[in-house]
Each structure stands twice: as structure tokens, then as C-alpha cells.
Amino acid sequence: MQAKDVVRRVAELALPLCEAAGCTLWDVEFEKEGAQYMLTVTVDREGGVDLDHCETISRALDPLLDAKEFDALPAYTLCVSSAGLARKLKKPSHFEAYLGADIELRFYKPWDGAKSAEGTLVAYDGGRVTVEIGGKQTVFEPGDLADVRLAVRF
């Protein structure tokens, strides 16, 4: 099973479990980190996610992942966590929910001499991210951006 198929199938399994726990499914990732694989289920909830929410979802999901369809996967660690304050924006719904918010951008190649920048999310259209940086709007193509997160300021 390819990583994208694992992500899709785990999302299908996790969605009703998240809803039963009063949470929303933010994202699912299956990635190699160093020598091991991580299956990360990220959840969100109005008012915040606590350890009990993560534990409830993890305990419900874990036995479902013992199904035969997952037998061919390499050994992995299951992690259920909150999207957090500096949450990654990946899906169109993520970007649409945070229009007008301050975001951090990380680039594959330097942009304007920098590997990262901060600005205000102005628009999202088919993968293109429009950001106001220093009073100027710039449109970034999907291939330009390695990572987009909410900016956190204290």
C-alpha cells in the first residue's frame, strides 16, 4: 500500500472516531522520519484539544490498524495530536478558514533572498497562495512552498 493510500484509508477510519470524540480530523500523514515511520493523525476542536481527546481517538483507532489491509506496512509509530497554534495549512479548507490570518511561509528555494517569510493570507485559489508581505501582495505557486503555517505571536 502506497503512503497516499495509507493516508486516505486511515483518514476514512479516523473521521468517525474524531467526530465521536467531539473533534474534527485536521490531517493524516504517513512519513519516514529518520529510521522509522510515523503515522500522525492531527485533530482539532473548538476550545482546544487535550490529552484525553488524543488518547480516546488513539485507543479507538489502534485496533482498526491491526486489520489485514495494513499488514504490509513497515513498522510505524502512531501519534494522535492537536493541530496546535502553529498548525500547518495544507487543504483548501484550511486556507479558507484562515483568510486574513498571519502566516509563516517556508520556501523550497530562496524567495527575495530568504528561505522563509511572514505575511497575511489574502487568498487561496487552486493551490496558489496570495500573501501580503510588507504592503505588497505576492502569489506563490504550490511548487514554491515547502510549508505554510499559522504565525504565532505572544
Accessible surface in RSA format (square Angstrom, percent):
REM  Atomic radii and reference values for relative SASA: ProtOr
REM  Chains: A
REM  Algorithm: Lee & Richards
REM  Probe-radius: 1.40
REM  Slices: 20
REM RES _ NUM      All-atoms   Total-Side   Main-Chain    Non-polar    All polar
REM                ABS   REL    ABS   REL    ABS   REL    ABS   REL    ABS   REL
RES MET A   1    98.45  51.0  31.71  21.0  66.74 158.9  45.06  38.3  53.39  70.7
RES GLN A   2   116.85  65.3 109.84  80.3   7.00  16.7  42.85  91.2  74.00  56.1
RES ALA A   3    51.09  47.0  42.60  65.7   8.49  19.3  43.00  60.6   8.09  21.4
RES LYS A   4   149.28  72.8 136.54  83.8  12.74  30.3  85.28  76.8  64.00  68.2
RES ASP A   5    46.13  32.3  46.01  45.8   0.12   0.3   6.73  15.8  39.40  39.3
RES VAL A   6     0.03   0.0   0.03   0.0   0.00   0.0   0.03   0.0   0.00   0.0
RES VAL A   7    42.36  27.9  42.36  38.3   0.00   0.0  42.36  36.8   0.00   0.0
RES ARG A   8   127.90  53.7 121.57  62.0   6.33  15.1  70.30  96.1  57.60  34.9
RES ARG A   9    66.19  27.8  66.19  33.7   0.00   0.0  11.97  16.4  54.23  32.9
RES VAL A  10     0.10   0.1   0.10   0.1   0.00   0.0   0.10   0.1   0.00   0.0
RES ALA A  11    28.08  25.8  26.84  41.4   1.24   2.8  27.19  38.3   0.88   2.3
RES GLU A  12    85.84  49.3  67.88  51.4  17.96  42.8  41.41  80.1  44.43  36.3
RES LEU A  13    28.20  15.7  25.12  18.0   3.08   7.7  27.04  19.0   1.16   3.1
RES ALA A  14     0.00   0.0   0.00   0.0   0.00   0.0   0.00   0.0   0.00   0.0
RES LEU A  15    82.51  45.9  82.51  59.0   0.00   0.0  82.51  57.9   0.00   0.0
RES PRO A  16    73.64  53.7  67.86  61.9   5.77  21.0  68.90  56.9   4.74  29.5
RES LEU A  17    38.31  21.3  34.11  24.4   4.20  10.5  35.22  24.7   3.09   8.3
RES CYS A  18     0.00   0.0   0.00   0.0   0.00   0.0   0.00   0.0   0.00   0.0
RES GLU A  19   108.92  62.5  90.03  68.1  18.89  45.0  35.55  68.8  73.37  59.9
RES ALA A  20    93.96  86.4  48.38  74.7  45.58 103.7  61.50  86.6  32.46  86.0
RES ALA A  21    20.36  18.7   0.73   1.1  19.63  44.7  11.81  16.6   8.55  22.6
RES GLY A  22    48.79  60.2   0.00   N/A  48.79  60.2  35.10  96.3  13.68  30.6
RES CYS A  23     5.29   4.0   0.00   0.0   5.29  12.4   1.34   3.4   3.95   4.3
RES THR A  24    81.53  58.0  80.46  81.6   1.07   2.6  73.63  98.9   7.90  11.9
RES LEU A  25    30.36  16.9  10.26   7.3  20.10  50.5  10.26   7.2  20.10  54.1
RES TRP A  26    25.33  10.2  24.37  11.8   0.96   2.3  24.56  13.1   0.77   1.3
RES ASP A  27    13.10   9.2  12.91  12.9   0.19   0.4   2.71   6.4  10.39  10.4
RES VAL A  28     6.73   4.4   1.44   1.3   5.29  12.8   1.50   1.3   5.23  14.2
RES GLU A  29    32.51  18.7  29.79  22.5   2.72   6.5  10.41  20.1  22.10  18.0
RES PHE A  30    17.84   8.9   7.93   4.9   9.90  25.8   7.93   4.8   9.90  28.3
RES GLU A  31    82.32  47.3  78.05  59.1   4.26  10.1  29.57  57.2  52.75  43.1
RES LYS A  32   123.75  60.4  96.24  59.0  27.52  65.5  42.10  37.9  81.66  87.0
RES GLU A  33    96.32  55.3  83.55  63.2  12.77  30.4  35.53  68.7  60.79  49.6
RES GLY A  34    68.75  84.8   0.00   N/A  68.75  84.8  45.09 123.7  23.66  53.0
RES ALA A  35   106.03  97.5  68.18 105.2  37.86  86.1  74.85 105.4  31.18  82.6
RES GLN A  36    88.71  49.6  85.97  62.8   2.74   6.5  32.91  70.1  55.80  42.3
RES TYR A  37    62.51  29.2  62.51  35.6   0.00   0.0  26.50  19.9  36.01  44.4
RES MET A  38    35.50  18.4  34.82  23.0   0.68   1.6  29.30  24.9   6.20   8.2
RES LEU A  39     0.18   0.1   0.18   0.1   0.00   0.0   0.18   0.1   0.00   0.0
RES THR A  40    24.49  17.4  24.36  24.7   0.13   0.3  15.62  21.0   8.87  13.4
RES VAL A  41     0.00   0.0   0.00   0.0   0.00   0.0   0.00   0.0   0.00   0.0
RES THR A  42    19.66  14.0  19.66  19.9   0.00   0.0   9.90  13.3   9.76  14.7
RES VAL A  43     0.00   0.0   0.00   0.0   0.00   0.0   0.00   0.0   0.00   0.0
RES ASP A  44    28.34  19.9  28.34  28.2   0.00   0.0   0.13   0.3  28.21  28.1
RES ARG A  45    87.42  36.7  77.33  39.4  10.09  24.0   8.64  11.8  78.79  47.7
RES GLU A  46   171.49  98.5 147.80 111.8  23.69  56.4  70.60 136.6 100.89  82.4
RES GLY A  47    81.44 100.4   0.00   N/A  81.44 100.4  41.46 113.8  39.98  89.5
RES GLY A  48    37.00  45.6   0.00   N/A  37.00  45.6  31.59  86.7   5.41  12.1
RES VAL A  49    27.44  18.1   0.94   0.9  26.50  63.9   1.53   1.3  25.91  70.3
RES ASP A  50    75.32  52.8  67.72  67.4   7.61  18.0  42.18  99.3  33.15  33.1
RES LEU A  51   147.13  81.9 137.93  98.7   9.21  23.1 140.59  98.7   6.54  17.6
RES ASP A  52    97.63  68.4  95.50  95.1   2.13   5.0  27.61  65.0  70.02  69.8
RES HIS A  53    28.31  15.5  26.86  18.7   1.44   3.7  14.37  14.8  13.94  16.2
RES CYS A  54    15.14  11.5  14.75  16.5   0.39   0.9   6.14  15.5   9.00   9.7
RES GLU A  55    72.86  41.8  66.96  50.7   5.90  14.0  28.83  55.8  44.03  36.0
RES THR A  56    76.60  54.5  69.40  70.4   7.20  17.2  49.03  65.9  27.58  41.7
RES ILE A  57     0.64   0.4   0.07   0.0   0.57   1.4   0.64   0.5   0.00   0.0
RES SER A  58    32.99  27.9  32.93  43.9   0.06   0.1  10.27  21.9  22.72  31.8
RES ARG A  59   169.57  71.2 154.21  78.6  15.36  36.6  62.12  84.9 107.44  65.1
RES ALA A  60    39.60  36.4  24.45  37.7  15.15  34.5  34.49  48.6   5.11  13.5
RES LEU A  61     0.00   0.0   0.00   0.0   0.00   0.0   0.00   0.0   0.00   0.0
RES ASP A  62    73.38  51.4  73.32  73.0   0.05   0.1   9.23  21.7  64.14  64.0
RES PRO A  63    79.75  58.1  67.14  61.2  12.60  45.8  68.45  56.5  11.29  70.2
RES LEU A  64    72.82  40.6  67.52  48.3   5.30  13.3  70.97  49.8   1.85   5.0
RES LEU A  65     7.28   4.1   0.95   0.7   6.33  15.9   0.95   0.7   6.33  17.0
RES ASP A  66   111.17  77.9  85.79  85.4  25.38  60.0  32.85  77.3  78.32  78.1
RES ALA A  67    42.68  39.2  30.08  46.4  12.60  28.7  42.02  59.2   0.65   1.7
RES LYS A  68   171.42  83.6 156.72  96.2  14.70  35.0 114.85 103.4  56.58  60.3
RES GLU A  69    72.20  41.4  48.07  36.4  24.12  57.4  38.11  73.7  34.08  27.8
RES PHE A  70     8.64   4.3   1.90   1.2   6.74  17.5   2.32   1.4   6.32  18.1
RES ASP A  71    98.30  68.9  67.91  67.6  30.39  71.9  33.97  79.9  64.33  64.2
RES ALA A  72    88.18  81.1  51.15  78.9  37.03  84.2  62.58  88.1  25.59  67.8
RES LEU A  73    22.06  12.3   3.99   2.9  18.07  45.4   4.51   3.2  17.54  47.2
RES PRO A  74    59.39  43.3  46.30  42.2  13.09  47.6  58.70  48.5   0.69   4.3
RES ALA A  75    94.25  86.7  69.43 107.1  24.83  56.5  81.47 114.7  12.78  33.9
RES TYR A  76    64.34  30.0  34.18  19.4  30.16  78.5  27.55  20.7  36.79  45.4
RES THR A  77    62.13  44.2  58.18  59.0   3.95   9.4  44.06  59.2  18.08  27.3
RES LEU A  78    36.47  20.3  11.81   8.5  24.66  62.0  11.81   8.3  24.66  66.4
RES CYS A  79    42.77  32.3  38.25  42.7   4.51  10.6   8.28  21.0  34.48  37.2
RES VAL A  80    19.08  12.6   0.89   0.8  18.18  43.8   0.89   0.8  18.18  49.3
RES SER A  81    37.69  31.8  35.67  47.6   2.01   4.6  28.13  59.9   9.55  13.4
RES SER A  82    47.36  40.0  31.63  42.2  15.73  36.2  21.46  45.7  25.91  36.3
RES ALA A  83    13.10  12.0   0.01   0.0  13.09  29.8   1.07   1.5  12.03  31.9
RES GLY A  84    30.84  38.0   0.00   N/A  30.84  38.0  30.82  84.6   0.02   0.0
RES LEU A  85   126.12  70.2 114.47  81.9  11.66  29.3 116.57  81.9   9.55  25.7
RES ALA A  86    41.72  38.4  36.53  56.4   5.19  11.8  37.43  52.7   4.29  11.4
RES ARG A  87    26.83  11.3  25.28  12.9   1.55   3.7   1.85   2.5  24.97  15.1
RES LYS A  88    65.54  32.0  61.80  37.9   3.73   8.9  28.31  25.5  37.23  39.7
RES LEU A  89     5.53   3.1   0.00   0.0   5.53  13.9   0.00   0.0   5.53  14.9
RES LYS A  90    92.31  45.0  67.06  41.1  25.24  60.1  55.50  50.0  36.81  39.2
RES LYS A  91    78.69  38.4  77.16  47.3   1.53   3.6  53.73  48.4  24.96  26.6
RES PRO A  92    73.50  53.6  73.50  67.0   0.00   0.0  73.50  60.7   0.00   0.0
RES SER A  93    67.52  57.1  60.42  80.6   7.09  16.3  47.50 101.2  20.01  28.0
RES HIS A  94     7.39   4.0   6.78   4.7   0.61   1.5   4.80   4.9   2.59   3.0
RES PHE A  95     8.47   4.2   8.47   5.2   0.00   0.0   8.47   5.1   0.00   0.0
RES GLU A  96   105.63  60.6  90.92  68.8  14.71  35.0  31.99  61.9  73.63  60.1
RES ALA A  97    73.86  67.9  34.84  53.8  39.02  88.8  47.11  66.3  26.75  70.9
RES TYR A  98    56.98  26.6  54.95  31.3   2.02   5.3  34.54  26.0  22.44  27.7
RES LEU A  99    91.15  50.8  65.34  46.7  25.81  64.9  65.72  46.2  25.43  68.4
RES GLY A 100    54.77  67.5   0.00   N/A  54.77  67.5  29.93  82.1  24.84  55.6
RES ALA A 101    26.40  24.3  17.11  26.4   9.30  21.1  25.77  36.3   0.63   1.7
RES ASP A 102    60.02  42.0  52.84  52.6   7.18  17.0   8.22  19.3  51.80  51.7
RES ILE A 103     0.00   0.0   0.00   0.0   0.00   0.0   0.00   0.0   0.00   0.0
RES GLU A 104    48.31  27.7  47.35  35.8   0.96   2.3   9.09  17.6  39.22  32.0
RES LEU A 105     0.00   0.0   0.00   0.0   0.00   0.0   0.00   0.0   0.00   0.0
RES ARG A 106   102.86  43.2 102.86  52.4   0.00   0.0  36.44  49.8  66.42  40.3
RES PHE A 107     7.86   3.9   2.19   1.4   5.68  14.8   2.19   1.3   5.68  16.2
RES TYR A 108   131.38  61.3 113.44  64.5  17.94  46.7  78.87  59.3  52.51  64.7
RES LYS A 109   165.32  80.7 159.11  97.6   6.21  14.8 101.97  91.8  63.35  67.5
RES PRO A 110    87.67  63.9  64.85  59.1  22.82  82.9  64.85  53.5  22.82 141.8
RES TRP A 111    75.66  30.4  72.86  35.3   2.79   6.6  58.70  31.3  16.95  27.5
RES ASP A 112   128.38  89.9  86.21  85.8  42.16  99.7  21.21  49.9 107.16 106.9
RES GLY A 113    77.90  96.1   0.00   N/A  77.90  96.1  36.54 100.3  41.35  92.6
RES ALA A 114    40.30  37.1  34.97  54.0   5.32  12.1  40.30  56.7   0.00   0.0
RES LYS A 115   116.48  56.8 109.57  67.2   6.91  16.5  84.24  75.8  32.25  34.3
RES SER A 116    60.28  50.9  51.79  69.1   8.49  19.6  15.30  32.6  44.98  63.0
RES ALA A 117    19.12  17.6   7.07  10.9  12.05  27.4  18.57  26.2   0.55   1.5
RES GLU A 118    79.74  45.8  64.00  48.4  15.74  37.5  28.16  54.5  51.58  42.1
RES GLY A 119    11.28  13.9   0.00   N/A  11.28  13.9  11.28  31.0   0.00   0.0
RES THR A 120    45.61  32.4  45.61  46.2   0.00   0.0  23.53  31.6  22.08  33.4
RES LEU A 121     0.76   0.4   0.00   0.0   0.76   1.9   0.00   0.0   0.76   2.0
RES VAL A 122    54.48  35.8  34.43  31.2  20.05  48.3  38.66  33.6  15.82  42.9
RES ALA A 123    39.01  35.9  37.68  58.1   1.33   3.0  39.01  54.9   0.00   0.0
RES TYR A 124    45.58  21.3  21.77  12.4  23.81  62.0   7.02   5.3  38.57  47.5
RES ASP A 125    99.30  69.6  96.54  96.1   2.76   6.5  27.64  65.1  71.66  71.5
RES GLY A 126    72.40  89.3   0.00   N/A  72.40  89.3  42.57 116.8  29.84  66.8
RES GLY A 127    14.86  18.3   0.00   N/A  14.86  18.3  11.12  30.5   3.74   8.4
RES ARG A 128   110.38  46.3 109.77  56.0   0.61   1.5  20.61  28.2  89.76  54.4
RES VAL A 129     2.59   1.7   2.59   2.3   0.00   0.0   2.59   2.2   0.00   0.0
RES THR A 130    18.21  13.0  18.21  18.5   0.00   0.0   6.73   9.0  11.48  17.4
RES VAL A 131     0.00   0.0   0.00   0.0   0.00   0.0   0.00   0.0   0.00   0.0
RES GLU A 132    71.26  40.9  67.15  50.8   4.12   9.8   3.96   7.7  67.30  55.0
RES ILE A 133    37.05  21.1  30.10  22.4   6.95  16.7  30.59  22.0   6.46  17.5
RES GLY A 134    86.32 106.4   0.00   N/A  86.32 106.4  45.41 124.6  40.91  91.6
RES GLY A 135    68.97  85.1   0.00   N/A  68.97  85.1  29.11  79.9  39.86  89.3
RES LYS A 136   145.81  71.1 141.95  87.1   3.86   9.2  89.70  80.7  56.11  59.8
RES GLN A 137   103.40  57.8  80.30  58.7  23.10  55.0  24.10  51.3  79.30  60.1
RES THR A 138    26.06  18.5  21.77  22.1   4.28  10.2  23.53  31.6   2.53   3.8
RES VAL A 139    78.90  51.9  57.23  51.8  21.67  52.2  57.23  49.7  21.67  58.8
RES PHE A 140     4.28   2.1   4.28   2.7   0.00   0.0   4.28   2.6   0.00   0.0
RES GLU A 141    76.26  43.8  76.26  57.7   0.00   0.0  44.16  85.4  32.10  26.2
RES PRO A 142    75.35  54.9  60.81  55.4  14.53  52.8  65.87  54.4   9.47  58.9
RES GLY A 143    59.25  73.1   0.00   N/A  59.25  73.1  40.09 110.0  19.16  42.9
RES ASP A 144    60.93  42.7  55.04  54.8   5.89  13.9  14.67  34.5  46.27  46.1
RES LEU A 145    18.96  10.6   8.18   5.9  10.78  27.1   8.18   5.7  10.78  29.0
RES ALA A 146    49.40  45.4  22.13  34.1  27.27  62.0  22.36  31.5  27.04  71.6
RES ASP A 147    23.62  16.5  17.36  17.3   6.26  14.8  18.00  42.4   5.62   5.6
RES VAL A 148     8.96   5.9   5.80   5.2   3.16   7.6   5.80   5.0   3.16   8.6
RES ARG A 149    67.56  28.4  67.54  34.4   0.01   0.0   8.33  11.4  59.23  35.9
RES LEU A 150    21.04  11.7  20.65  14.8   0.39   1.0  20.65  14.5   0.39   1.0
RES ALA A 151    18.12  16.7   0.53   0.8  17.59  40.0   0.53   0.7  17.59  46.6
RES VAL A 152    50.30  33.1  24.91  22.5  25.39  61.2  27.58  24.0  22.71  61.6
RES ARG A 153   145.19  61.0 111.78  57.0  33.41  79.5  73.16 100.0  72.03  43.7
RES PHE A 154   218.57 109.4 140.85  87.2  77.72 202.2 173.83 105.4  44.74 128.1
END  Absolute sums over single chains surface
CHAIN  1 A     9005.8       6832.2       2173.6       4942.4       4063.4
END  Absolute sums over all chains
TOTAL          9005.8       6832.2       2173.6       4942.4       4063.4
